[in-house]
Amino acid sequence: MNELEEACRQRANDAGIDVRTSYFAGCLRRGLSPIHELQDLTRLQPEQIERVLTGFLSERYADWSDRRAHGLDYDCSALNFVLSQGYKGWLKWRGIPLGKTCWDISIYQQLIQDLRPKTLIELGTGLGGSALFFLDHCRMFGLGTRIITLDVNIDDISPEIFKERAIEFIGGDIKDLAELLPAQRLRDLPHPWLIVEDCHNEVPLIVSHLQPLMASGDYLVIEDIGVAADGSAQIEAALRNVPKGSLMVDTFYTDLFGRNLTCSPDAIFRKT
């Protein structure tokens, strides 16, 4: 146990995690036992704290099948996850329901800040709140990101979407993705890309069409797979025809607030 605690301190030091801005780093760096300090703070059992510390030491990029070897795993209760998009009212952006968990709002903010995407492709516009959220965050970081959003339910989308020149809306069924976003059009889009799948179906089709055209360092986020009954099966089928190691789970983002505290558990992929 002492070796685990010391390894965590060294990792925090190497990563430059500042005790002034992180309670967790403070527990690691004060010279006390993180196991006991975190146990007192959180009332978790020692084996649960040990799991947190072990996760902190794990490699950043992971194979999807390795992550799923022990099943879909969350560091929160099912109730907390269900309430994470808003309990007494929707989380909104510009007054439009956002459809994102409280964790994903921060994860996307960090991912956009780190990746600085030149193209953002959203598959599943919903009511339009997320496309506007992405646009405003790209602008906040000084980016001229082109946002392309696609949905079959045109009548549901907020008029605010059509007022933004930086957002291109494409109406159509995801089954026709190859016609709606042809390969030649995709080849002309600047990288890095951030692709957000939020239509909850046709994941194998989406991956087979987009993955070959992604560049190293591009990201593909597949949302709500824990909600869709066949979500994991769709990802497994999609990755079956992808060269092993070419799409890796970026655990920095999936585990930013604890293992899989995101609507995209084990499904924030980086092209390598």
DOVOLO-551543 format. One record per residue (C-alpha): residue in three letters; x, z, y. Coordinates in Angstrom, 2 decimals. Last residue first. Layout:
N
<site resn="ALA" xx="X" zz="Z" yy="Y"/>
...
END
This chain:
272
<site resn="THR" xx="-3.82" zz="-33.15" yy="7.07"/>
<site resn="LYS" xx="-7.42" zz="-33.39" yy="8.24"/>
<site resn="ARG" xx="-8.70" zz="-29.95" yy="9.23"/>
<site resn="PHE" xx="-11.90" zz="-28.60" yy="7.72"/>
<site resn="ILE" xx="-14.24" zz="-25.88" yy="8.95"/>
<site resn="ALA" xx="-16.40" zz="-25.54" yy="5.83"/>
<site resn="ASP" xx="-15.42" zz="-22.36" yy="3.97"/>
<site resn="PRO" xx="-18.50" zz="-20.78" yy="5.58"/>
<site resn="SER" xx="-19.84" zz="-23.03" yy="8.35"/>
<site resn="CYS" xx="-22.55" zz="-20.84" yy="9.96"/>
<site resn="THR" xx="-19.71" zz="-18.45" yy="10.72"/>
<site resn="LEU" xx="-18.54" zz="-14.98" yy="9.73"/>
<site resn="ASN" xx="-16.77" zz="-16.50" yy="6.73"/>
<site resn="ARG" xx="-14.22" zz="-13.71" yy="6.19"/>
<site resn="GLY" xx="-14.03" zz="-11.58" yy="9.28"/>
<site resn="PHE" xx="-14.20" zz="-12.40" yy="13.00"/>
<site resn="LEU" xx="-11.80" zz="-15.37" yy="13.03"/>
<site resn="ASP" xx="-12.30" zz="-15.95" yy="9.31"/>
<site resn="THR" xx="-13.70" zz="-19.50" yy="9.36"/>
<site resn="TYR" xx="-11.59" zz="-20.28" yy="12.45"/>
<site resn="PHE" xx="-8.13" zz="-19.16" yy="11.32"/>
<site resn="THR" xx="-9.20" zz="-20.05" yy="7.79"/>
<site resn="ASP" xx="-8.78" zz="-23.76" yy="8.44"/>
<site resn="VAL" xx="-10.19" zz="-25.21" yy="5.21"/>
<site resn="MET" xx="-8.12" zz="-28.22" yy="4.20"/>
<site resn="LEU" xx="-9.12" zz="-31.88" yy="4.07"/>
<site resn="SER" xx="-6.29" zz="-34.11" yy="2.85"/>
<site resn="GLY" xx="-5.03" zz="-31.64" yy="0.26"/>
<site resn="LYS" xx="-6.54" zz="-33.41" yy="-2.73"/>
<site resn="PRO" xx="-7.41" zz="-37.02" yy="-1.92"/>
<site resn="VAL" xx="-11.14" zz="-37.20" yy="-1.14"/>
<site resn="ASN" xx="-13.44" zz="-38.54" yy="-3.86"/>
<site resn="ARG" xx="-14.50" zz="-35.13" yy="-5.21"/>
<site resn="LEU" xx="-14.60" zz="-33.69" yy="-1.70"/>
<site resn="ALA" xx="-18.11" zz="-35.00" yy="-1.01"/>
<site resn="ALA" xx="-19.48" zz="-33.82" yy="-4.35"/>
<site resn="GLU" xx="-18.15" zz="-30.30" yy="-3.78"/>
<site resn="ILE" xx="-19.51" zz="-30.37" yy="-0.24"/>
<site resn="GLN" xx="-22.96" zz="-31.41" yy="-1.45"/>
<site resn="ALA" xx="-22.91" zz="-28.78" yy="-4.20"/>
<site resn="SER" xx="-22.09" zz="-26.11" yy="-1.64"/>
<site resn="GLY" xx="-25.06" zz="-27.10" yy="0.50"/>
<site resn="ASP" xx="-27.55" zz="-27.52" yy="-2.34"/>
<site resn="ALA" xx="-30.04" zz="-24.89" yy="-1.19"/>
<site resn="ALA" xx="-29.23" zz="-25.49" yy="2.48"/>
<site resn="VAL" xx="-28.81" zz="-22.14" yy="4.25"/>
<site resn="GLY" xx="-25.26" zz="-21.39" yy="3.09"/>
<site resn="ILE" xx="-24.28" zz="-24.93" yy="4.01"/>
<site resn="ASP" xx="-25.38" zz="-24.26" yy="7.58"/>
<site resn="GLU" xx="-22.74" zz="-26.30" yy="9.35"/>
<site resn="ILE" xx="-20.10" zz="-28.74" yy="8.15"/>
<site resn="VAL" xx="-17.21" zz="-28.83" yy="10.63"/>
<site resn="LEU" xx="-14.78" zz="-31.77" yy="10.47"/>
<site resn="TYR" xx="-11.57" zz="-31.49" yy="12.48"/>
<site resn="ASP" xx="-8.86" zz="-34.01" yy="13.41"/>
<site resn="GLY" xx="-5.23" zz="-32.89" yy="13.03"/>
<site resn="SER" xx="-4.12" zz="-35.93" yy="11.04"/>
<site resn="ALA" xx="-6.36" zz="-38.82" yy="11.97"/>
<site resn="MET" xx="-9.92" zz="-39.36" yy="10.74"/>
<site resn="LEU" xx="-10.85" zz="-42.89" yy="9.67"/>
<site resn="PRO" xx="-10.75" zz="-42.21" yy="5.92"/>
<site resn="GLN" xx="-12.80" zz="-39.02" yy="6.46"/>
<site resn="LEU" xx="-15.66" zz="-40.66" yy="8.37"/>
<site resn="HIS" xx="-17.55" zz="-42.82" yy="5.89"/>
<site resn="SER" xx="-16.88" zz="-40.89" yy="2.66"/>
<site resn="VAL" xx="-17.44" zz="-37.58" yy="4.45"/>
<site resn="ILE" xx="-20.80" zz="-38.59" yy="5.89"/>
<site resn="LEU" xx="-22.06" zz="-40.09" yy="2.63"/>
<site resn="PRO" xx="-21.01" zz="-36.99" yy="0.67"/>
<site resn="VAL" xx="-22.72" zz="-34.74" yy="3.27"/>
<site resn="GLU" xx="-26.03" zz="-36.62" yy="3.08"/>
<site resn="ASN" xx="-27.98" zz="-33.58" yy="4.25"/>
<site resn="HIS" xx="-27.97" zz="-30.57" yy="6.56"/>
<site resn="CYS" xx="-28.16" zz="-32.47" yy="9.88"/>
<site resn="ASP" xx="-25.55" zz="-30.30" yy="11.60"/>
<site resn="GLU" xx="-22.30" zz="-32.11" yy="10.81"/>
<site resn="VAL" xx="-19.88" zz="-31.50" yy="13.69"/>
<site resn="ILE" xx="-16.95" zz="-33.90" yy="14.02"/>
<site resn="LEU" xx="-14.14" zz="-32.95" yy="16.41"/>
<site resn="TRP" xx="-11.83" zz="-35.90" yy="16.90"/>
<site resn="PRO" xx="-8.30" zz="-35.97" yy="18.23"/>
<site resn="HIS" xx="-8.25" zz="-38.88" yy="18.74"/>
<site resn="PRO" xx="-9.59" zz="-41.82" yy="20.73"/>
<site resn="LEU" xx="-12.55" zz="-43.88" yy="19.47"/>
<site resn="ASP" xx="-11.71" zz="-47.53" yy="18.76"/>
<site resn="ARG" xx="-11.44" zz="-47.05" yy="15.00"/>
<site resn="LEU" xx="-14.93" zz="-45.52" yy="15.05"/>
<site resn="ARG" xx="-16.45" zz="-48.68" yy="16.51"/>
<site resn="GLN" xx="-14.73" zz="-50.74" yy="13.83"/>
<site resn="ALA" xx="-16.02" zz="-48.43" yy="11.10"/>
<site resn="PRO" xx="-19.62" zz="-48.80" yy="12.21"/>
<site resn="LEU" xx="-21.43" zz="-45.81" yy="13.75"/>
<site resn="LEU" xx="-25.16" zz="-46.58" yy="13.47"/>
<site resn="GLU" xx="-24.64" zz="-49.13" yy="10.69"/>
<site resn="ALA" xx="-22.38" zz="-46.93" yy="8.54"/>
<site resn="LEU" xx="-24.54" zz="-43.92" yy="9.39"/>
<site resn="ASP" xx="-27.72" zz="-45.48" yy="8.00"/>
<site resn="LYS" xx="-28.53" zz="-42.50" yy="5.76"/>
<site resn="ILE" xx="-28.06" zz="-40.36" yy="8.88"/>
<site resn="ASP" xx="-31.33" zz="-41.80" yy="10.16"/>
<site resn="GLY" xx="-31.44" zz="-43.19" yy="13.68"/>
<site resn="GLY" xx="-31.27" zz="-42.60" yy="17.40"/>
<site resn="ILE" xx="-27.83" zz="-42.66" yy="18.99"/>
<site resn="PHE" xx="-27.29" zz="-40.48" yy="22.06"/>
<site resn="GLU" xx="-24.15" zz="-40.98" yy="24.12"/>
<site resn="ILE" xx="-23.14" zz="-37.95" yy="26.17"/>
<site resn="ALA" xx="-20.59" zz="-38.32" yy="28.98"/>
<site resn="ARG" xx="-23.22" zz="-39.96" yy="31.17"/>
<site resn="GLU" xx="-25.36" zz="-36.83" yy="31.14"/>
<site resn="LYS" xx="-28.97" zz="-37.25" yy="32.26"/>
<site resn="PHE" xx="-30.11" zz="-38.36" yy="28.80"/>
<site resn="ILE" xx="-29.26" zz="-35.01" yy="27.23"/>
<site resn="GLU" xx="-31.24" zz="-33.10" yy="29.86"/>
<site resn="PRO" xx="-34.40" zz="-34.86" yy="28.63"/>
<site resn="SER" xx="-34.41" zz="-32.37" yy="25.72"/>
<site resn="ILE" xx="-34.63" zz="-33.91" yy="22.26"/>
<site resn="ASP" xx="-37.72" zz="-33.51" yy="20.08"/>
<site resn="ASP" xx="-39.06" zz="-37.06" yy="20.61"/>
<site resn="ILE" xx="-35.88" zz="-38.64" yy="19.22"/>
<site resn="ASN" xx="-36.15" zz="-37.14" yy="15.76"/>
<site resn="VAL" xx="-33.64" zz="-39.32" yy="13.84"/>
<site resn="ASP" xx="-30.57" zz="-37.73" yy="15.35"/>
<site resn="LEU" xx="-27.09" zz="-38.71" yy="16.51"/>
<site resn="THR" xx="-24.75" zz="-37.27" yy="19.13"/>
<site resn="ILE" xx="-21.69" zz="-38.97" yy="20.60"/>
<site resn="ILE" xx="-19.65" zz="-36.93" yy="23.05"/>
<site resn="ARG" xx="-16.74" zz="-38.46" yy="24.96"/>
<site resn="THR" xx="-14.33" zz="-35.74" yy="26.02"/>
<site resn="GLY" xx="-12.91" zz="-35.90" yy="29.55"/>
<site resn="LEU" xx="-11.31" zz="-32.49" yy="29.19"/>
<site resn="GLY" xx="-10.60" zz="-30.00" yy="31.97"/>
<site resn="PHE" xx="-11.18" zz="-26.91" yy="29.83"/>
<site resn="MET" xx="-14.51" zz="-26.17" yy="31.50"/>
<site resn="ARG" xx="-15.46" zz="-29.83" yy="31.06"/>
<site resn="CYS" xx="-15.03" zz="-29.56" yy="27.29"/>
<site resn="HIS" xx="-17.06" zz="-26.36" yy="27.36"/>
<site resn="ASP" xx="-19.88" zz="-27.99" yy="29.31"/>
<site resn="LEU" xx="-20.01" zz="-30.97" yy="26.96"/>
<site resn="PHE" xx="-20.03" zz="-28.87" yy="23.79"/>
<site resn="PHE" xx="-22.85" zz="-26.66" yy="25.08"/>
<site resn="LEU" xx="-24.76" zz="-29.77" yy="26.20"/>
<site resn="ALA" xx="-24.45" zz="-31.22" yy="22.69"/>
<site resn="SER" xx="-25.47" zz="-27.82" yy="21.27"/>
<site resn="GLY" xx="-28.64" zz="-27.55" yy="23.33"/>
<site resn="GLY" xx="-29.94" zz="-31.00" yy="22.39"/>
<site resn="LEU" xx="-33.15" zz="-30.09" yy="20.58"/>
<site resn="GLY" xx="-31.66" zz="-30.95" yy="17.18"/>
<site resn="THR" xx="-28.79" zz="-33.34" yy="17.77"/>
<site resn="GLY" xx="-27.90" zz="-33.78" yy="14.10"/>
<site resn="LEU" xx="-24.57" zz="-35.48" yy="13.49"/>
<site resn="GLU" xx="-22.38" zz="-34.48" yy="16.43"/>
<site resn="ILE" xx="-19.29" zz="-36.58" yy="17.12"/>
<site resn="LEU" xx="-16.79" zz="-35.22" yy="19.65"/>
<site resn="THR" xx="-14.07" zz="-37.55" yy="20.91"/>
<site resn="LYS" xx="-11.07" zz="-36.65" yy="23.07"/>
<site resn="PRO" xx="-10.81" zz="-33.24" yy="21.48"/>
<site resn="ARG" xx="-8.73" zz="-30.51" yy="23.14"/>
<site resn="LEU" xx="-7.89" zz="-28.94" yy="19.76"/>
<site resn="ASP" xx="-7.08" zz="-25.41" yy="20.95"/>
<site resn="GLN" xx="-9.71" zz="-25.00" yy="23.69"/>
<site resn="ILE" xx="-12.30" zz="-26.87" yy="21.66"/>
<site resn="LEU" xx="-11.57" zz="-24.63" yy="18.67"/>
<site resn="GLN" xx="-11.72" zz="-21.45" yy="20.76"/>
<site resn="GLN" xx="-15.08" zz="-22.29" yy="22.33"/>
<site resn="TYR" xx="-16.32" zz="-23.48" yy="18.96"/>
<site resn="ILE" xx="-15.41" zz="-20.15" yy="17.36"/>
<site resn="SER" xx="-16.97" zz="-18.18" yy="20.23"/>
<site resn="ILE" xx="-20.40" zz="-19.82" yy="19.95"/>
<site resn="ASP" xx="-19.93" zz="-19.78" yy="16.19"/>
<site resn="TRP" xx="-19.84" zz="-15.98" yy="16.08"/>
<site resn="CYS" xx="-23.17" zz="-15.47" yy="17.88"/>
<site resn="THR" xx="-24.69" zz="-17.96" yy="15.46"/>
<site resn="LYS" xx="-25.67" zz="-21.41" yy="16.69"/>
<site resn="GLY" xx="-29.13" zz="-23.01" yy="16.95"/>
<site resn="LEU" xx="-28.80" zz="-23.56" yy="20.70"/>
<site resn="PRO" xx="-32.36" zz="-23.25" yy="21.95"/>
<site resn="ILE" xx="-32.48" zz="-24.99" yy="25.36"/>
<site resn="GLY" xx="-32.43" zz="-23.02" yy="28.64"/>
<site resn="ARG" xx="-29.13" zz="-24.50" yy="29.74"/>
<site resn="TRP" xx="-27.75" zz="-23.11" yy="26.45"/>
<site resn="LYS" xx="-29.95" zz="-20.76" yy="24.43"/>
<site resn="LEU" xx="-29.62" zz="-17.97" yy="21.85"/>
<site resn="TRP" xx="-33.13" zz="-17.75" yy="20.49"/>
<site resn="GLY" xx="-35.28" zz="-14.66" yy="21.00"/>
<site resn="LYS" xx="-35.82" zz="-11.19" yy="19.63"/>
<site resn="TYR" xx="-33.36" zz="-11.63" yy="16.76"/>
<site resn="GLY" xx="-30.95" zz="-14.37" yy="17.83"/>
<site resn="GLN" xx="-28.76" zz="-16.74" yy="15.90"/>
<site resn="SER" xx="-26.95" zz="-13.86" yy="14.15"/>
<site resn="LEU" xx="-30.13" zz="-12.23" yy="12.79"/>
<site resn="VAL" xx="-29.93" zz="-13.91" yy="9.37"/>
<site resn="PHE" xx="-26.21" zz="-13.10" yy="9.15"/>
<site resn="ASN" xx="-26.76" zz="-9.45" yy="9.96"/>
<site resn="LEU" xx="-29.45" zz="-9.25" yy="7.28"/>
<site resn="ALA" xx="-27.25" zz="-10.92" yy="4.64"/>
<site resn="SER" xx="-24.64" zz="-8.23" yy="5.25"/>
<site resn="CYS" xx="-21.25" zz="-9.07" yy="6.67"/>
<site resn="ASP" xx="-17.77" zz="-10.02" yy="5.49"/>
<site resn="TYR" xx="-19.09" zz="-13.07" yy="3.64"/>
<site resn="ASP" xx="-18.05" zz="-14.62" yy="0.30"/>
<site resn="LEU" xx="-19.30" zz="-17.77" yy="-1.38"/>
<site resn="GLY" xx="-18.05" zz="-17.63" yy="-4.95"/>
<site resn="HIS" xx="-14.84" zz="-16.26" yy="-6.47"/>
<site resn="ALA" xx="-13.04" zz="-19.60" yy="-6.84"/>
<site resn="ARG" xx="-14.72" zz="-20.85" yy="-3.68"/>
<site resn="ARG" xx="-11.67" zz="-20.44" yy="-1.45"/>
<site resn="ASP" xx="-9.51" zz="-22.08" yy="-4.11"/>
<site resn="SER" xx="-11.96" zz="-24.99" yy="-4.38"/>
<site resn="TRP" xx="-11.83" zz="-25.52" yy="-0.62"/>
<site resn="ASP" xx="-8.03" zz="-25.64" yy="-0.50"/>
<site resn="ALA" xx="-6.65" zz="-23.30" yy="2.12"/>
<site resn="TYR" xx="-4.91" zz="-23.61" yy="5.48"/>
<site resn="ARG" xx="-4.00" zz="-20.38" yy="7.28"/>
<site resn="GLU" xx="-2.12" zz="-18.63" yy="4.50"/>
<site resn="SER" xx="-3.28" zz="-15.09" yy="3.71"/>
<site resn="LEU" xx="-1.79" zz="-12.04" yy="5.44"/>
<site resn="PHE" xx="-4.92" zz="-11.09" yy="7.39"/>
<site resn="GLY" xx="-6.96" zz="-11.54" yy="4.21"/>
<site resn="THR" xx="-4.83" zz="-8.90" yy="2.51"/>
<site resn="LEU" xx="-5.45" zz="-6.56" yy="5.44"/>
<site resn="VAL" xx="-9.22" zz="-7.04" yy="5.21"/>
<site resn="ARG" xx="-9.13" zz="-6.58" yy="1.43"/>
<site resn="GLU" xx="-7.19" zz="-3.34" yy="1.83"/>
<site resn="ILE" xx="-9.86" zz="-2.16" yy="4.26"/>
<site resn="GLN" xx="-12.50" zz="-2.77" yy="1.61"/>
<site resn="GLU" xx="-10.40" zz="-0.99" yy="-1.03"/>
<site resn="PRO" xx="-9.99" zz="1.98" yy="1.32"/>
<site resn="GLN" xx="-13.81" zz="2.33" yy="1.71"/>
<site resn="LEU" xx="-15.36" zz="1.47" yy="5.03"/>
<site resn="ARG" xx="-16.30" zz="4.14" yy="7.57"/>
<site resn="THR" xx="-15.27" zz="1.75" yy="10.37"/>
<site resn="LEU" xx="-13.03" zz="3.86" yy="12.58"/>
<site resn="ASP" xx="-11.94" zz="6.46" yy="10.03"/>
<site resn="GLN" xx="-11.29" zz="3.77" yy="7.43"/>
<site resn="LEU" xx="-9.49" zz="1.65" yy="10.01"/>
<site resn="GLU" xx="-7.15" zz="4.53" yy="10.78"/>
<site resn="HIS" xx="-6.64" zz="5.38" yy="7.11"/>
<site resn="ILE" xx="-5.74" zz="1.87" yy="5.97"/>
<site resn="PRO" xx="-3.89" zz="1.08" yy="9.20"/>
<site resn="SER" xx="-1.52" zz="4.01" yy="8.51"/>
<site resn="LEU" xx="-0.03" zz="5.07" yy="11.81"/>
<site resn="GLY" xx="2.81" zz="3.39" yy="13.69"/>
<site resn="ARG" xx="0.56" zz="2.29" yy="16.54"/>
<site resn="ARG" xx="0.96" zz="-1.40" yy="15.73"/>
<site resn="LEU" xx="-1.58" zz="-2.15" yy="13.06"/>
<site resn="CYS" xx="-4.51" zz="-0.19" yy="14.47"/>
<site resn="GLY" xx="-3.75" zz="-1.59" yy="17.92"/>
<site resn="ALA" xx="-3.75" zz="-5.09" yy="16.50"/>
<site resn="PHE" xx="-7.28" zz="-4.51" yy="15.23"/>
<site resn="TYR" xx="-8.43" zz="-3.20" yy="18.58"/>
<site resn="SER" xx="-7.19" zz="-6.40" yy="20.21"/>
<site resn="THR" xx="-6.51" zz="-7.07" yy="23.91"/>
<site resn="ARG" xx="-3.88" zz="-4.47" yy="24.87"/>
<site resn="VAL" xx="-2.45" zz="-4.42" yy="21.34"/>
<site resn="ASP" xx="-1.30" zz="-8.01" yy="21.84"/>
<site resn="ILE" xx="-1.13" zz="-10.31" yy="18.86"/>
<site resn="GLY" xx="2.20" zz="-12.12" yy="19.22"/>
<site resn="ALA" xx="1.88" zz="-13.87" yy="15.87"/>
<site resn="ASP" xx="5.26" zz="-12.55" yy="14.72"/>
<site resn="ASN" xx="4.25" zz="-8.99" yy="15.67"/>
<site resn="ALA" xx="0.90" zz="-9.26" yy="13.94"/>
<site resn="ARG" xx="2.62" zz="-10.65" yy="10.83"/>
<site resn="GLN" xx="5.18" zz="-7.84" yy="10.89"/>
<site resn="ARG" xx="2.49" zz="-5.18" yy="11.19"/>
<site resn="CYS" xx="0.56" zz="-6.78" yy="8.34"/>
<site resn="ALA" xx="3.67" zz="-6.81" yy="6.13"/>
<site resn="GLU" xx="4.20" zz="-3.12" yy="6.89"/>
<site resn="GLU" xx="0.64" zz="-2.27" yy="5.85"/>
<site resn="LEU" xx="0.94" zz="-4.25" yy="2.64"/>
<site resn="GLU" xx="4.28" zz="-2.64" yy="1.80"/>
<site resn="ASN" xx="2.83" zz="0.81" yy="2.40"/>
<site resn="MET" xx="0.00" zz="0.00" yy="0.00"/>
END
